[in-house]
Amino acid sequence: MATNEFISGERTLSRADLDRRALQAASGLKTLGVGAGDSVALLLRNDFVFFEATNAARALGAYVVPMNWHLAPAEIAYVLSDCDARVLIGHSDLLRTCADIIPDTLTVLTIDTPDEIRDAYRLDDEICRAPHGATDWDAWLAGFPEIGMVSGSVPESMFYTSGTTGLPKGVKRGPPTDAGAAHVLKIRDMIYGLQPGVRAIVPGPLYHGAPNQYGVRASQVAGRVVLMPRFDAEGILALIERHRITNAFMVPVMFARLLNLQPEVRTRYDVSSLRHVVTAGAPCPPDMKARMIDWFGPIVHEFYGATELSYMTFCDSEDANAKPGTVGRLVDGAHMKILDADGAETPTGAPGQVYGVLNGTADFTYHKRDRDRQAIERDGLVTCGDVGYFDDDGYLFLCDRESDMVISGGVNIYPAEIESVLAAMPGVLDCAVFGVPDDEYGECVMGVVQREPGTNAIIEDDIRAYLGARIAAFKVPRIIEFRDDLPRDDSGKIYKRRLRDPYWESAGRQI
């Protein structure tokens, strides 16, 4: 069963109309010189056109490059140049913010920003309309017939890494074999619980890897796909009830905001239609996941993977209850080793750097940066810098990213472990733990805490007492600061460098 209907706000689009428009757009892109191996950049919020443009580019064997629209104009200019984009497709309000950096030689196709997106982001109506002289997407594609050929080899989208340790890198995979593509698709469907006829909601940004892969696959098989222009905790509950949603992918910060709703709000909505909810993209504290399982039922799952690694492990609700904190066991066809600094495998229970590969995934390089790609590989396995360990039963536990590890007085401290405990403290809405300079120990642990509304009575001594009863004393933050909000991207990952870097800059050194 193909997707019957796409919904965004009060707008609907049928499967047949989306397919027709995508094939018309493919015909148009071909006249612009787009072919196999070329790049088509997208600067789009969640909208039907995201699927139309993606399908159009893939019909030609071209790479889709979804861009994080939170990037500064200079960063957008870098990605456009680095990926050698032939065409840029974007919403009017986003294109206006970076108009000065878009090369005159680049073809730009503009989409009016829909009303529901305008309202969700409180945008001025004027900037949501294509400026005079712009090439309007709807009018443009209407001038082309549906393309008569479809490429047999469709590459994965080229996602750019966050760039927290330098310029972002484009992860570019070659076209997969038929058998390889079929295996990865089987794993993807298992992880996201996708099968013909499900009713899926897409609350996360389609420019990000996991929401994109979930959303694009749902657009191919679901009976109904509901797009959220912007995540809203009560809003998603209302949409789940209204559309009898069965499947959802949510990052942990969405769980946190759902759990922060008042009990009478949470119980106001019927979510019994849900059959499969999966989370990833950032560490999910065990207590948070347990509370979501209590609420939604044993349908809450988690996976571990990365743009470079693909899918690695999967954890269902039963695993989560039996092994709190695990991200699960290896999926079919995944290979993983935990290696120390010398490249030797660590013993069971001993942390090391996570290296892995999934059978069937086409090999990749960092676009124009082959040397960076070679640096992350050992014996055919690659790493994205995560640190973890296996227990005796083969369950993977993640400690932290190697770049986030704190070395204090020669002792390795993993902030993710501290954050997991602190996040479960009553009155704590969110937190970030990291290392800052210390004259005696080199580094010391600092914690930044966002309190739940109305709980300003929590003080530093309360947090130290809570943590001191649950983790070793040397792990308890020596410095604690309270913030009303924490900087994070739409995938839920906290921008720790925005919190941490000022301390290292004032010390005259970096980590």
NORDAJO-V811812 format. One record per helix or strand of 3 or more residues. SS is the DSSP state (H for helix, E for strand). FROM is the first residue (numbers start at 0). LEN is the number of residues. If there is no record, write none. Layout:
SS	FROM	LEN
SS	FROM	LEN
This chain:
E	4	4
E	10	4
H	14	17
E	38	5
H	47	12
E	62	4
H	72	10
E	84	7
H	91	6
H	98	3
E	106	5
H	114	7
H	125	3
H	136	6
E	169	4
H	177	15
E	198	4
H	208	13
E	223	4
H	232	11
E	246	3
H	251	8
H	262	4
E	275	4
H	285	11
E	299	7
E	309	6
H	316	6
E	327	3
E	333	6
E	351	7
E	363	3
H	369	6
E	385	5
E	395	6
H	401	3
E	405	3
E	410	3
H	414	8
E	427	11
E	441	10
H	459	9
H	472	3
E	478	4
H	495	11
